[in-house]
Amino acid sequence: MELFFYNERRNGPPNTNRFKTKRMLLTVFSSAQPSAVSQMPCGADKGQQIQDEQHQLLQLSAPYSGGMDCYADDRDALNDFAKYFNNAHLSDMSLAVGDELPGPSADSVPKHQKWNGDKKELELTEEPQCQAMFGPFLRFLYCNHIVLSVDNALPVLILADKYNVTGLKKICIDFAINYVLPELKLKDLFHLWFNYSTKAYHVPLIKVCIGILAKQFKELATSDDWAPEWAELDRDQLIEFLRSNDLVVPNEFFVWEGVLKWMAAPAHPERRGTTSSPILVQILPLIRFPFMSTEELLQIEDSKLAKTPQLSKLFTQHTHLAFKFISLPLASRTKLINETNGPQFLLRNYTEVQWDKRMCLTAEQLYLRNQDHSFKVTTKSSSLTLPSWEWKLDFQVAQNLATVSDELRLQLTAVDVDHSCRSVEYMLMLCGQKRVLRTVTGTKLFTKSRFSAELDLRGKLALANRWRLAPPTHSPPDHLMTNRRPTRTPKPELTKPLDII
């Protein structure tokens, strides 16, 4: 329903306002189609017809008598409050923050709060970098507006956290994620934003900072230039790194060596010996022991730290699980993963050529239907003629009209098959950020003439509706993991692959 009133004011006695309806246009839209527009006619019975139309209007508005929330432009209303900011004539007190600022007026204080007008000046203690931004911060409380830049976003966020201004927190975090963090030097990102976000526990900021620092994790954990920063990481900051699946590292043993270096920092004796037990309880579950080699696991178990009587049980529960995972055939690992599912079974971005590979999926790739996407993968080889094997994994989210659901379809192609065949056992894992969501295993034989095979996922990987409708907001899978192992070649005349199981 749309109502338009055109009113004309008439002169009358003092202190009275008389309005006469000059013209009224009433437009009513029913659920089926809009009705005709009725206008007030002119003539001798005009007054009576006005009353009839007003009566009809009251009848039409009866179903809406409960009322409707209507809002004008917030900026217009908030601009009226700007007159109270930094105005000596409308101020009841002064705030001393570096330079003196007129404080809030009693008129701007909500009526349910009791105003204490005894103090005429209040001194606030702020960090030096925040003092220059306290004026714009205070003005934001009046008119909900502030100008942010690369230089002032962090001081404003510190003030918003201190005084719990929720709206300003969100503005600063969004601004930093989109405009500040991507352009910062790595040292500035670490010392300013990463240090503060972990202390104030701003999860979105931590996630973006870790995503950027993860690409340079090898340099951060080993280089002399970053040695002071690595040694002074607090436990929570180290845990944030270890939680990340995006660390770019040669292998998982490299991550463990970085942890040992952190624990051996001379200025932190609490990280060493038996006093390190509370730290290890939190750190060890985040190390991906199942993706280490047996030699590396034995080296950890034989270390002085793992042989400490008070700490040995903390290590063995993780290393024994890793030994069991490595020794089992791929088809038997699914049960073990389901029983002890967690981050220890999630790959990182390893740069060394291994049998395992992690491939990241974007929300757009999961959302598009019947679109082909490809990953190129390099793995170890069991052939004497090739040091490594090249693969191509094609996938698409396909609509299954028979079951009215979406399915993930994958095709694995051996790129450089030579005269020897590739008989491989594979395990495909669809993973989220914290755990394995689905696992599929099987075996395939690749030859020079049959170099491509579709992985049989029918009835095994049907994507749930929550991933199909809105992947970005419903925690969809974010990466695929493939594990391949050579199996015995069915043709004895061909080169026999190594049996590593």
Secondary structure, 3 states (H helix, E strand, C coil): CEEEEEEEEECCCCCCCEEEEEEEEEECECCCCECCCEECCCCCCHHHHHHHHHHHHHHHHHHHCCCCCCCCCHHHHHHHHHHHCCCCCCCCCEEECCCEEECCCHHHCCCCCCCCCCCCEEECCCCHHHHCCHHHHHHHHHHCCCCCCCCCHHHHHHHHHHCCCHHHHHHHHHHHHHHHHHHCCHHHHHHHHHHHHHHHCCHHHHHHHHHHHHHHHHHHHHCHHHHHHHHCCCHHHHHHHHHCCCCEECCHHHHHHHHHHHHCCCCCHHHCHHHHHHHHHHHHHHCCHHHCCHHHHHHHHCCCCCCCCCCHHHHHHHHHHHHHHHHCCHHHHHHHHHHCCCHHHCCCEECCCCCEEEEECCHHHHHCCCCCEEEEEEEECCCCCCCEEEEEEEEEEEEECCCCEEEEEEEEEECCCCCCCEEEEEEEEEECCCCEEEEEEEEEEECCCCCEEEECCCCCCEECHHHHHCHHHCCCCCEEEEEEEECCCCCCCCCCCCCCC
